Structure formats: structure tokens, C-alpha cells
Amino acid sequence: MLFDLPLNELKTYQPERVEPVDFNEFWKKSITETERFDLNAVFEKIDFHLKAFDTYDLTFCGYNGQRIKGWFLLPKYASGLLPCVIKYIGYGGGRGFPTDWLLFPSAGYATLVMDTRGQGSAWLQGDTPDYSDAGGNPHFPGFMTNGILDPQTYYYRRLFMDAYRAVQAARSNKSVDPDKIFLSGGSQGGGLCLAVAGLTPDLAGILPDVPFLCHFRRAVTLVDSRPYNEIASFLKVHRDKVEQVFSTLSYFDGMSFAARAKVPALFSVGLMDTTCPPSTVFAAYNHYAGEKDIRIYEFNLHEGGESYQDQEKLKFLKSMA
């Protein structure tokens, strides 16, 4: 059922962004620290019995020089430099197998799938450990409160920097057109699209579906579903940490990255989504600073448009690439 704001209000919903004064400096420093380490992207060709595609086991240095896994897929009979779609994965999932990611390479795009550190045990397997430096503070099971008492140690600082470096890994491949890098992802993957677009000005476009990690205060108090309820469950016990937690989250809010992103974007939202409430998606969308459009699925939950949205994304890519 519809539980959030009416659609006419969602279309203009633009809540005030609560940003720390050192937001830009925090992320500039995070990038500088990450880029002290060589990217050292390695593409190892591996046979997954796909006649139409070449598949590569990818490893590159993400946050703090830590080795991040991924897949890289190329249409076998393509020629010249190819546009590349970087795929970020939803919460709990890992890189799986190359056979899980054939949509974009089937349409002629090079495709880089980034594994998600520490995840990949909930619905699709992953291979990258977290190498956590969270400082050992207590956290509720899951990733949402891992290191949450300090933005320096918060889990998503590490993951955002991995995602930032994935762009450099794609550009390092000799088959990729470095001027035509697109980002795609749903839920957590959509949140990563927004973060990287806010930190990387020269992308070709982004495709965030039902994005997670947006408008935290509203999301946590509006729904009691995973993963946002991990934050509420943590604060139910750590009653004295409310402001400290939301202070940390203010460095990671998709609204703030959206306000800094200038590349063309195609969003999607499900109006019955009780995982990433539509008002939190529209909060990011309405703050988005670049050319933008959104596809609205009135009767869908967190699955959003699924195959219908795939068609919309392919049309968007065709128009931009």
C-alpha cells in the first residue's frame, strides 16, 4: 500500500540538507589517502564458457590499498574503445559469477562489477573481506552501524572509496573509452552511484535505482525494515549516541552527494517501497544538480521496475554512449 507522501508532494519534496562544515574536506582527504596507494588493477582472463564474452577476474586497490575483487566483461566481437558500465551491488550481495551480469555486455558495453567488501553472504556470494579498521566499537549485526561512532571509521567510508577507485580501474583497461564511464546500481548500489558521482565530475552518466543511503533521519524513523532498522536497533540500546550517530551519517547522505553531482542521471523509485521509502529517493532526486529524470513504479516495492527499468536504462545508455 502507499504509505509515504502523495506523489504530487514527493515531486517537490526537497528537505534541508544537514551537512557537516568539513564535508568537502573530509572526502577530499579520504580520496587523497586512498590515492597514495597504486591502483595496481589486474585483469586475469578466466573461462566461464561464454562464447559471446571475454571474462576477467579483476583485482584492484581500494580504500587504504586493500585488494578489492570484481569481474570485468567484454563483448568478444566488439572493436574499438567501448563505453563501460560499472555495476555496484545491493546490500548483502557480492560479485557472484560473471553469468549474473550479462545485461550490459549483451548490449555491447564493457562491464565492471565491483565486489562489496565484507558482504556477499546474504543473497549472492562475494570474495572481498572488509579488512576492517572500525576501532572495535560495538555495532548491531550487519554493516549499517559498523564503525558508526566516527566518520573516519564508518564502514561506508571504506566502501565509498572502493567504489571511487573502481572508476579508475575501469579507465585503466585498454578496451575502455575513459570518457564514457557509466555507473549503475540498485538500493545500496544506487547509493554508491550517487556518492561516486558527487566525487567524480567527469562521468558520462549514472543509473541509480531505488537508491539506499539517502535522508537517513527520515528513513530510520519512517520504516522498520532492514537495513535501516539496524541503525534504530543500535540506538534503542545506545540511547546516548543518537546525535553522534546522525552526525556520522551526515557525511554519507546521498542528498549531499546528489547536490554535487552534475552528470546526467536516470533514477527509479517504487512508491510502495518500505525498504528505501519513496520520500528518501525523491529527497536525493530533487537535490540532484545535473540533468535528471526518474521512472516511477506506483505499485512496486523495493524491486522497483526490474525488467521494465532495464529497458529504460538501455535506452538511456544508447542515447548517451
Summary of the structure (lengths in Angstrom):
residues: 321
radius of gyration: 18.5
end to end distance: 37.6
largest distance: 59.2
contacts: 1153
relative contact order: 0.15
helix: 35%
strand: 20%
